[in-house]
Amino acid sequence: MDDLDVLVVTNESDTAASVQTVLASRTTGERCDVCRNVVELRTRLAKPGSNGVIGAVLVDIDRDGDRVLYELGKLIAVHPGIRFAVLSTDFSERLILQAMQAGARHFVRKNNIAAQLDEVLEHLLSSKVETAAQSGDVISVFSCSGGCGATTVAINLANELHLLTSKPTLIIDLDPYYGSVASHLGIKGNYGIAHVLTREESLDAHFVKTSATRAGDGVDVLLSPAVAPADASVPMNYRNLPKAVEVCREPYRYIIIDAPRASESVTADLASLSHAILIVFQLTVRDVSFARSRISFLNERGIAGDRILPVANRVRKRAPLLRLRESKRAIGLKSFSSIRNDWPRAVMSINQGRPLADVAGRSRLRRDFRRLAEQIRSWTPNNKQ
């Protein structure tokens, strides 16, 4: 068996020490690391391969077990190749059922770690799931104000990623009110993302493909319920979002999620699912301030800054409200991107219902989106394939 990391999620030194003692007695050479909480775990799992192969995660649920298991369920959906087990002092039937429903493979009582954990680890690590050869990369696009151009960024980013790789790409329009992606691309469909989110056990890649609308060669869209007639009265089941995104990763190499008006809870969920996060804003005091607060919010929830890319949109050389250099300094992240202001070509793209690559392929604005796609691609795991 290859060396595998075992992560322990606990803020109790005695529990961590008990697990480390069991691992030290094994001859298979697994290494152990400790995360203090689920936020630290989410950050660690977002960087696979950085410090070894993570084979198993042991999560202490003694503190606020219901909340921890809820967060754990979302992580398990995103990381099907990792086996999870829970550690608990309580051994009630209700708690065991909750753990199994979240996706945990084993339930270990804390007072029995020394006697039970070695056998549990043998099962967890020897039956490591082989993930699919292709598993899509998720990119979420958030906006700092209405009209800042986040949907334009999402659409052209998706198209450029497809052109760079010739791989199927999906755009998810998560705005339940307007359906701007469909309007921008001039497409119509009967079903969309709300239809997908209603499914529980029967959700699979085929269902996603048949619910999506073709926007062009190699680019599909899961429409907003605002423009999908069959979804008009269907509520957005955001609790099913982690599972739905994970299923979308099977048939598509890139999944671009346009989420202009996402709540804090949905924003946190999407960020934890994403390999790259774009914060789109204009050079105004309000937008720059909102971008900073959004980045701080994500950092507090364990999202590392090296997964977040602020994108200044509609940048003008002459007399902007704020200078690009000032905005970079105010936001405080090393990674930064900008898209120039070229209103005539942007409007031409919208009026013709096609991406910039189709209507203004040699324009500087299109080159900005191409450069952005190359930057995002370099961040994502599939760039190595």
N, C-alpha and C positions, 0 to 999 in steps of 0.2 A: 504494500500500500504506500502511495506517495505521502510525503509529509503534508499534514493539513493543519491549519490553524483552528483552534477552538476559542470562540469568544464567549466570555462570561459577562452578562449584564447584571451588575449588582453594585450597590453602594455599601455592602457589608463586607468588611475585610475578612471575617471568619468564613463566610460562604466562599469567597474567592480563594482563600487559602485551602479550603477543603477540596475544591475542584482541582487546584494546582497540585495538591498532594497525590490525587488519583492519577492525573496525567503523568506526573513524574515517575510513578510506579509502572507505567505501561512501557512496552518495548518498541512500540510502533513510531515513536518520535514526534508525536504531535506537539505543537507549540501552543501556548495559552496566552491570551491577552484579555484585559479587563476593560469594559466600558461601564461608566457609572450609571447610565440611564439610556433610554431609548433614543434620545436625541443624539448622543454620542454614537450609538449603534448605527443609526441612519447615515451619519457622516462616514463612518468606517465602511459600510457596505456600498456607499456611492463610489468608492475607489477600489474596485476589485483588482486583485493581483498586485497591489502596491506593497504589501508586506506578507506575501505568501498566499496560498489558496485557502479560502475560508470554507471549511467543511461542515462545521456544526456551530450552532449558537445556543447557549444555555441562558435563559432569561428568568431572573428572580422576579416573581409577581407578588411578593408579600405586601408591597406598598402600592395602594391604589390599583388593585388587580384588574378591575373592569377596564379602566383606561389603558393600562399597559397591554392587555390582551386585544383591545380594539386597535391600538397602534401596531401591535405585532401582526395582526391579521393583514393589514395593509402591506407591511414589509414582506411577509411571506408570499403574497401574491406577486410581488415584483421580483423576488429572488427564488424562483422555483428550484434552482440547483443547490440550495443550501438547506440542510435539515435543522429544524428548530426543536428544542425541548424546553420545558418550563421547570423551575425550581420553586417550591412552596412549602411553607410550614403546614398550611391547611391542606387537607386531603378530602374535601367534600365532593360529593357527586356533582353538584352544580358547577364547581370550579373546574373539575376535570372535563365536563362537557363543554364549557366555554373554551377551554384550552384546545380541545380537539376541533371545535368549530372554527377557531382562528387558524388552524393548520399545524399546530404543534404535533410532533410525532411521539413524544414521550412526556410523562409527568413524573418528576423525581421529588420525593420528599426530602427536605433538607437534612433531617436527622438520619437519613439513610444514604447519604451521598457516598460514603466510604464503601458501603456494601453493594450499592446498585449501579453507580455511575459507570464503572468500567464496562459492564455488559451493555448499558445503554449506548455508550460511545461506540462500542463495537458494531452495533446495529446501525447507528446513524452514519458512521463514516464508511462502512463497507458497502452500503447501499446508496452511495452518493448518486444523485440523479444526473444523467447526462443531458445537458441542455441542447436545444436544437442548434444545427450548424449556423443557421441564420436567426438572429433575434434582434428585432429592430431597435433603433435608437430613438429616444423620446426627447423632443425639444418643445418646451413650453414658452409661449410668447405672451407677456403681460404688458398692459398699457398703463401710462401714468395719467392720461386724461382722454376724454372723448375727442376723437378727431386727430390724435397724434400720429396716426398712420400705422398702428400695430397690425391691422389686417393686411394692409399692403405689404408689410414686411413679411408676415407669415406666408402669404401666397407666393411671393417671389422667392423667398428662401426655400420653400418646398419645391418649386419648379427648378431652381438652380441645383439643389441637391440631387434631383432626379437626372438632370442633364450631366452632372459631374460623374454619376455612378451608373446610370442606366438601370437603376433599381426602383421598384415600385415604392411610391411615396403616398402617404395619407395625410390630409388636412382634417382636423376635427374642429368644427365651429362650435365652441362651448358657450357662445352668447345666446341665451334663450329668448332674447327680445328683438333682435334685428336681422340676423342672418346675412351679415355683410359679405361673407365669403361667396355665397351664391350670387349676390348682386354684383360683386366685383367680377366674377367669372362668367356671369350670364348663364347659369345652369339651373336646372329644375330637377327635383326628385321627390318621391313620395315619402321616403323614410330617411331617418338621420340618427344623430347621436342619442336622442331621447329613446328611440326604438331599441337601440342597443343596450342602453342602461336599464331597461325594464327586465331584461333577461337575467336569470340567475344560473341555474344548473345547465340550461340548454345553450348558453353562450359559447360559440366557437368561432374559428377563423372563417368558415364558410358563411356563417350568419353575418359577420361583419362585412365581408366582401359583397354579399347580396344586398346589404342595407346601404352601402356607399354609392355615391353618384360619380360617374366618370367626368372629370374636368378636362382631361387631355391625355395624351399618350403617357402612361405611367403614373399619372397623378389622379387620385380619387379623393372625394370629400364626404365626410359624415356631416350632413347638413344640420343647421340649427332648427329646432322645432318651430321657429317663427316662419320658416319657408317650406317646411315639409308637411303637407296636408295631413298625412296619417298620424303625425306626432303633435298636432296642434293642441290637443287636450291632454297630452301625456306628460306627467310631471318628470322633472329631471331627478333621477335617483342617483344622487352624487355618492351615496355609500357604495355603489357598485362600480364607481369610476376606476379604482385601482385594478380590479379584475378585468374590466373592459379594456383598459390600456394594455394590460399584459397580453390579452388575446390579440389585440391589434398588432403586437410585435411579431406575431407569427407570419402573416402574409406580407407585411410591409417592412422595408428596410429603414425608412424614416417616418416618424409620426410627429407632425407639427400640430400643436394644440394652440389654437387662437382663443385666449381667455381674457377678453377685455374688461369684463366686469365681475371677475371671480371674487367670492367672499374670502375672508381670511382662512377659513377652514379648507375651502377648495384650493386656495393658493398653496397652502402648506402641503396638502395631499399631492397636488400636481408637481410641486417642487421635489418632493421625496421620490416621485416616479421618474423624474427627468434626468437625462444625462447632461443637458445644457438648458439654461434658463435665460431668456432674453427679457430685459426691461426696456421697453421702447418709450422714449420721451422726446419732447421738443425743448429747445433752449430757452425756457422760461423759468422764472424763479419758482413758480408753483410746481412745474414738472420735475425740476431738479430736486426740490425738497421732497416730493413724493417718491422719486426714485431712491433717494437716500433712506427714507423710512421703510420702503419696501425691502430694500437690501438688508437693513437692520432686522426687520421682521423675519426674513429667511435665515439670517445668521443665528438668531435666537432659537430657531427650530432645527439647528444642526446642519443647515445647508452651507457648504463651504463656499467661500468667495470665488474659488477657481472654477466653479460651475456656473457662475452668474456673469452675464455679459450685458452691460448697459449699452443701448444703441440710441445715439442721438439722431433723430430723424429730421428731414427737411432743413438741413444745415445750410445757411447762407453765408457767403463770404463777406458781404457788405452789411454792416450795422445790425447784427442779430441782437436780440434783447440781452443775451448772455454770450460771452465768448466761449468757444469750445474748450480752450485751455482751462478757463475758470470752472467749467462744468466738470471736467475730468478731476480737477483738484477737489472740488466739493463732494463728488461722489466717492472718491477714495479707493477705487479698485484699480489694479494694474491693467486688467484687460478692459478694453473700451473699443467701440466701433461707431462709425458715423455714416449716415446716408445723406447725400447732398440734396438740396432743394431743386427739383426740376419739374415744376408744376405742369407744363404743357405735355411732357411725355407721360407723366403719371396719369393725367386725365385721359390721354389717348388710350392708355392701357385699360382703364376702367370702361371707357366708352365702347371699346371693341371687345370687352369681355375676355381678354387674354393677358398673360404675363408679359412683362417688359421684354423678355428674351424673344418673344414672337413679334412684337410691334416696334421695338426700338433696340434691336440687338446690339448695335454699335454705340449706343449712348453711354455717357459717363455714369448716368444713374444706374443703368443695367450693370455696368462694371462694378459699381458699389455693392450690388446684391450678389454678384458672383464672388467678390472678395469675401463678403460676409459668409456665404455658404462654405467657402474653402476654410475659413476660420472655424466655423462650427463643426465641420467635418473632422478637422484635426483634433477636436476635443472629444469626439465620440468613439466608443470601442470599435465600431465597424470600420473605422479608418485603418485598423490594423489588419483587416481581413483582405 
